[in-house]
Amino acid sequence: MSYQDSQNQNARMQQLYNRLTAKPEPCANYHDLLLQAAQLEADEVDIDTELRFSELFEHLDLCLDCAEEYAEVVAMLRAYANQPQAVELQKQRTFFPKPVPTAERKDSKKWLKLWQAAKRQLELNLPTISLQPMLPTMATTALYNSQLTEFTGKPFFVVALIDTQDPPVLKVTLREPQPKQWQVTVQTTQQRYSQTTNAQGNAEFTTIPATELMQGIVLTCTEL
């Protein structure tokens, strides 16, 4: 064995020892990343080389509870995507309970929850959606339109339905002075649709059947 090989082996052994004896960081620190990674893996996206998940994967190597939870969430999401379910969204999870929202806005037709943490996240529940525009001459219906003053950056959040084609276009916009990219997920009673916003802060869903939209959606936006 050469001196260089010996040095490399010693370095690998030291790295392994450090990982095995390291104390895992608080599991709650990885809540958002774990959900994002689980969703991508459930969608068959290769995330092994994505740098933003490297710290999460190191934590999963050290924490058996989190590793088991990750596998359970991936399996749950795959099962959820393969069978029709009501829009009652998220299964209650014991180890990673979803944090209490930072703020909420609720009325009889919609419910917005917001989380202001390391990454901003929001969830908009629209139990029913009417495909009829407010005026016959209008092709676009605003389902939600507000400035999110509860968030840093105070982005404008708009959800609109453009009924000029079949299926209609569901357009989600998150716009602020310093543009950020968001992962936008639409959960219908039948399945899940996901996109990331473009440079203008828009994500357009063009393949969701009108019949699914009419039964209501839950829309989730997570800052990347």
HUSUL-V347207 format. One record per residue. N is the residue number from 1. RES is the residue in one letter. PSI is psi in whole degrees, 0 to 359 (NA if undefined). Layout:
n={N N}
res={RES RES}
psi={PSI PSI}
This chain:
n={1 2 3 4 5 6 7 8 9 10 11 12 13 14 15 16 17 18 19 20 21 22 23 24 25 26 27 28 29 30 31 32 33 34 35 36 37 38 39 40 41 42 43 44 45 46 47 48 49 50 51 52 53 54 55 56 57 58 59 60 61 62 63 64 65 66 67 68 69 70 71 72 73 74 75 76 77 78 79 80 81 82 83 84 85 86 87 88 89 90 91 92 93 94 95 96 97 98 99 100 101 102 103 104 105 106 107 108 109 110 111 112 113 114 115 116 117 118 119 120 121 122 123 124 125 126 127 128 129 130 131 132 133 134 135 136 137 138 139 140 141 142 143 144 145 146 147 148 149 150 151 152 153 154 155 156 157 158 159 160 161 162 163 164 165 166 167 168 169 170 171 172 173 174 175 176 177 178 179 180 181 182 183 184 185 186 187 188 189 190 191 192 193 194 195 196 197 198 199 200 201 202 203 204 205 206 207 208 209 210 211 212 213 214 215 216 217 218 219 220 221 222 223 224}
res={M S Y Q D S Q N Q N A R M Q Q L Y N R L T A K P E P C A N Y H D L L L Q A A Q L E A D E V D I D T E L R F S E L F E H L D L C L D C A E E Y A E V V A M L R A Y A N Q P Q A V E L Q K Q R T F F P K P V P T A E R K D S K K W L K L W Q A A K R Q L E L N L P T I S L Q P M L P T M A T T A L Y N S Q L T E F T G K P F F V V A L I D T Q D P P V L K V T L R E P Q P K Q W Q V T V Q T T Q Q R Y S Q T T N A Q G N A E F T T I P A T E L M Q G I V L T C T E L}
psi={129 165 319 318 320 319 318 318 318 321 318 320 320 320 317 318 317 320 323 333 356 148 121 145 162 131 327 337 339 10 305 316 320 316 319 313 318 320 317 318 322 330 11 32 134 111 8 329 7 121 329 344 3 318 323 314 324 321 319 330 332 338 107 322 315 322 317 321 319 312 322 319 318 313 320 317 322 318 321 321 340 3 141 137 162 163 9 104 284 126 138 130 139 318 326 67 140 133 156 135 146 323 158 148 126 136 192 341 347 157 116 127 141 139 122 98 211 322 137 145 145 157 122 121 117 95 327 149 127 131 1 122 159 326 145 333 354 135 346 132 125 114 331 138 107 156 130 81 345 341 151 143 340 59 152 132 119 131 121 150 120 106 60 2 173 116 161 164 126 116 126 130 131 107 134 167 319 99 138 156 139 146 120 125 133 120 118 185 346 316 181 140 142 141 163 149 151 190 337 1 19 147 125 129 115 3 9 118 145 324 327 318 319 335 0 154 160 123 127 133 126 126 134 NA}
